[in-house]
């Protein structure tokens, strides 16, 4: 009986762990439209995290976006051109609708880089 209870608690704990992890994906940036962007990105249900090796060329009005073929959902203003940084996702975003993270200049509608998520 005691072994059955241990097995049950272990199973419940594993289910809670898997459910708690939710959506997660990552990708590597590549520059587009003549720009240089590199480094990796991770996306989960609550945030977009640029890695310590993230780097982009300077530009005005740079934002982090989600999208598919093009940037469509603004996440936040890019804090800095290189290094680790984390951005909270706006409430209600369905990440299953997006396949990429973009670094995009809002002012000139110019994409600097794209990371396809896996």
C-alpha positions as CSV (number, residue, x, y, z in Angstrom):
1,X,0.0,0.0,0.0
2,X,2.8,2.4,0.9
3,X,4.6,1.7,-2.4
4,X,1.3,2.4,-4.3
5,X,1.0,5.8,-2.6
6,X,4.6,6.7,-3.4
7,X,4.0,5.8,-7.1
8,X,0.8,7.9,-7.2
9,X,2.6,10.9,-5.6
10,X,5.5,10.6,-8.1
11,X,3.1,10.4,-11.0
12,X,1.2,13.5,-9.8
13,X,4.5,15.4,-9.3
14,X,5.6,14.5,-12.9
15,X,2.3,15.7,-14.4
16,X,2.5,19.0,-12.4
17,X,6.1,19.5,-13.7
18,X,5.2,18.9,-17.3
19,X,2.1,21.1,-17.2
20,X,4.0,23.8,-15.4
21,X,6.6,24.0,-18.2
22,X,4.1,24.9,-20.9
23,X,5.3,26.3,-24.3
24,X,9.0,26.8,-24.8
25,X,11.0,27.3,-28.0
26,X,14.4,28.7,-29.1
27,X,16.2,29.9,-32.1
28,X,19.3,31.7,-33.5
29,X,19.2,35.2,-35.0
30,X,20.3,35.9,-38.5
31,X,20.6,39.4,-40.0
32,X,18.3,40.4,-42.8
33,X,18.0,43.3,-45.2
34,X,21.8,43.9,-45.0
35,X,21.9,44.1,-41.1
36,X,23.9,42.1,-38.7
37,X,22.1,40.3,-35.9
38,X,23.4,37.2,-34.1
39,X,22.9,35.2,-30.9
40,X,20.1,33.1,-29.5
41,X,16.7,33.6,-28.1
42,X,14.3,31.6,-25.9
43,X,10.6,32.1,-25.7
44,X,8.3,30.7,-23.1
45,X,4.7,31.5,-22.0
46,X,5.8,34.6,-20.0
47,X,8.9,36.0,-21.7
48,X,11.3,36.4,-24.5
49,X,15.0,36.0,-23.4
50,X,17.9,37.2,-25.5
51,X,21.1,35.4,-24.7
52,X,24.4,36.8,-23.5
53,X,25.8,36.3,-27.0
54,X,23.0,38.5,-28.6
55,X,24.2,41.3,-30.8
56,X,22.6,43.7,-33.3
57,X,23.8,46.6,-35.4
58,X,22.6,50.0,-34.0
59,X,19.4,51.5,-35.3
60,X,16.7,53.9,-34.3
61,X,13.5,52.7,-32.7
62,X,14.4,49.0,-32.4
63,X,11.8,46.6,-31.0
64,X,11.5,42.9,-30.3
65,X,8.6,41.5,-32.3
66,X,6.9,38.1,-32.7
67,X,5.7,37.0,-36.2
68,X,5.9,34.4,-38.9
69,X,7.1,35.7,-42.3
70,X,7.2,39.3,-41.0
71,X,7.0,41.0,-37.6
72,X,3.4,41.5,-36.5
73,X,3.2,41.6,-32.7
74,X,5.3,44.1,-30.8
75,X,6.7,42.8,-27.5
76,X,8.9,45.6,-26.3
77,X,11.5,48.3,-27.1
78,X,14.9,46.7,-27.4
79,X,16.8,47.7,-24.2
80,X,20.4,47.5,-25.6
81,X,22.2,46.3,-28.7
82,X,24.0,43.4,-27.1
83,X,23.9,41.0,-24.2
84,X,21.4,39.2,-22.1
85,X,18.0,40.7,-21.7
86,X,14.5,39.6,-20.9
87,X,11.1,40.9,-22.0
88,X,7.8,40.1,-20.4
89,X,5.2,39.0,-23.0
90,X,2.0,41.0,-23.1
91,X,-1.0,39.1,-21.6
92,X,-3.1,36.9,-23.8
93,X,-0.5,36.1,-26.5
94,X,-1.0,32.7,-28.1
95,X,2.5,31.7,-28.9
96,X,1.4,28.8,-31.1
97,X,0.5,31.5,-33.7
98,X,4.1,32.7,-34.0
99,X,7.1,31.0,-35.5
100,X,9.8,33.7,-35.2
101,X,11.2,36.5,-33.1
102,X,12.3,39.7,-34.9
103,X,14.5,42.7,-34.2
104,X,12.6,45.4,-36.1
105,X,12.9,49.2,-36.6
106,X,9.4,50.5,-36.1
107,X,10.1,54.0,-37.3
108,X,11.3,52.9,-40.8
109,X,9.5,49.5,-40.9
110,X,12.9,47.8,-41.4
111,X,13.7,44.3,-40.1
112,X,17.2,43.9,-38.7
113,X,17.1,40.2,-37.8
114,X,15.0,37.1,-37.5
115,X,15.2,33.9,-35.3
116,X,13.1,31.0,-36.4
117,X,11.8,29.2,-33.3
118,X,12.0,25.4,-32.9
